[in-house]
Amino acid sequence: TMFSVHMRLRVGVNTFGEDDVNEDVFSLGNTVFVASMCIIGAACLALVVMYFYDSHIQSSDDNYSVSFWRDFNYQRKIRVQENARSIKTFGEVSYWSMRRKHPWMALCIRHPGDFVTSMKRILILTVLVFNTMTLCALLVGQKQQLPMMSV
């Protein structure tokens, strides 16, 4: 049953040995290898594009940084003010949070004066994707026993 008295935790993890790394792993018939190379290629291309985009923004105007910190402080002020709860305030705060904190959307709609540049965001996303791929590779095909969850 789902709510059992017996609470057991068992997590199986794949292991990799010397015999697992051979020429078949690096062939074009291996879809995981092809997907990894496509992700690395896309990340390198995006890094080059974002480098030029960031350098263009940085050279165009220095007031972006000032407006970023003013907007940032304004958003902080809105959150603590009494009687500031409205649909308009919710929309402003939500949009600001998406611009700052969403890992994928912030790449496209970030504030030009944000100190987390597009290049930094691309690197963060690349690490996030490869971290997820590694975790999936370690756990695929293993039977997991987690408390309160029976499958």
DADA-V77319 format. One record per residue. N is the residue number from 1. RES is the residue in three letters. SS is DSSP state (a for helix, b for strand, c for the rest). PSI is psi as a letter, one per 30 degrees, with the letter a starting at -180 (999 if undefined). OMEGA is omega in radians with two decimals (NA if undefined). Layout:
n,res,ss,psi,omega
N,RES,SS,PSI,OMEGA
N,RES,SS,PSI,OMEGA
This chain:
n,res,ss,psi,omega
1,THR,c,l,-3.08
2,MET,c,e,-3.12
3,PHE,c,i,-3.10
4,SER,c,l,3.09
5,VAL,c,f,-3.10
6,HIS,c,j,-3.12
7,MET,c,j,3.11
8,ARG,c,k,3.09
9,LEU,c,k,3.09
10,ARG,b,j,3.14
11,VAL,c,j,3.10
12,GLY,c,k,-3.11
13,VAL,c,k,3.07
14,ASN,c,k,3.06
15,THR,c,l,-3.14
16,PHE,c,k,3.12
17,GLY,c,a,-3.13
18,GLU,a,e,-3.12
19,ASP,a,f,3.10
20,ASP,a,f,-3.13
21,VAL,c,j,3.11
22,ASN,c,a,-3.06
23,GLU,c,f,3.11
24,ASP,c,f,-3.13
25,VAL,c,e,-3.07
26,PHE,c,g,3.12
27,SER,c,l,3.14
28,LEU,c,f,3.06
29,GLY,c,f,3.12
30,ASN,c,j,-3.05
31,THR,a,e,3.13
32,VAL,a,e,3.10
33,PHE,a,e,3.14
34,VAL,a,e,3.12
35,ALA,a,e,3.12
36,SER,a,e,3.13
37,MET,a,e,3.08
38,CYS,a,e,3.12
39,ILE,a,e,3.11
40,ILE,a,e,3.12
41,GLY,a,e,3.12
42,ALA,a,e,3.12
43,ALA,a,e,3.12
44,CYS,a,e,3.10
45,LEU,a,e,3.13
46,ALA,a,e,3.10
47,LEU,a,e,3.13
48,VAL,a,e,3.14
49,VAL,a,e,-3.12
50,MET,a,f,3.06
51,TYR,a,e,3.14
52,PHE,a,e,3.10
53,TYR,a,e,-3.14
54,ASP,a,e,3.13
55,SER,a,e,3.07
56,HIS,a,e,3.13
57,ILE,a,e,-3.10
58,GLN,a,e,-3.11
59,SER,a,f,-3.03
60,SER,a,e,-3.05
61,ASP,c,k,3.13
62,ASP,c,f,-3.13
63,ASN,a,f,3.10
64,TYR,a,e,-3.14
65,SER,a,e,3.13
66,VAL,a,e,-3.13
67,SER,a,e,3.09
68,PHE,a,e,-3.10
69,TRP,a,e,3.05
70,ARG,a,e,3.09
71,ASP,a,e,3.13
72,PHE,a,e,3.13
73,ASN,a,e,3.10
74,TYR,a,e,3.12
75,GLN,a,e,3.07
76,ARG,a,e,-3.13
77,LYS,a,e,3.14
78,ILE,a,e,-3.07
79,ARG,a,f,-3.08
80,VAL,a,f,-3.14
81,GLN,c,k,3.03
82,GLU,c,l,3.12
83,ASN,c,g,3.13
84,ALA,c,g,-3.11
85,ARG,c,j,3.08
86,SER,c,l,3.11
87,ILE,a,e,-3.14
88,LYS,a,e,3.12
89,THR,a,e,3.10
90,PHE,a,e,3.12
91,GLY,a,e,3.13
92,GLU,a,e,-3.11
93,VAL,a,e,3.13
94,SER,a,e,3.13
95,TYR,a,e,3.11
96,TRP,a,e,3.13
97,SER,a,e,3.09
98,MET,a,e,3.13
99,ARG,a,e,-3.05
100,ARG,a,e,-2.87
101,LYS,a,f,-3.11
102,HIS,c,k,-3.02
103,PRO,c,e,-3.08
104,TRP,c,e,-3.07
105,MET,c,e,-3.11
106,ALA,a,f,3.10
107,LEU,a,e,-3.08
108,CYS,a,e,-3.01
109,ILE,a,g,-3.10
110,ARG,c,l,3.09
111,HIS,c,k,-3.10
112,PRO,c,f,-3.13
113,GLY,c,g,-3.11
114,ASP,c,k,-3.11
115,PHE,c,f,3.00
116,VAL,c,j,-3.03
117,THR,c,l,3.13
118,SER,a,e,3.09
119,MET,a,e,3.11
120,LYS,a,e,-3.14
121,ARG,a,e,3.09
122,ILE,a,e,3.11
123,LEU,a,e,3.11
124,ILE,a,e,3.14
125,LEU,a,e,3.12
126,THR,a,e,3.10
127,VAL,a,e,3.11
128,LEU,a,e,-3.14
129,VAL,a,e,-3.14
130,PHE,a,e,3.05
131,ASN,a,e,3.10
132,THR,a,e,3.11
133,MET,a,e,3.13
134,THR,a,e,3.12
135,LEU,a,e,3.10
136,CYS,a,e,3.12
137,ALA,a,e,3.13
138,LEU,a,e,-3.03
139,LEU,a,f,-3.07
140,VAL,c,k,3.08
141,GLY,c,g,-3.14
142,GLN,c,k,3.08
143,LYS,c,k,-3.11
144,GLN,c,k,3.01
145,GLN,b,j,-3.13
146,LEU,b,k,3.13
147,PRO,c,k,3.11
148,MET,c,g,3.12
149,MET,b,j,3.07
150,SER,c,k,-3.10
151,VAL,c,999,NA
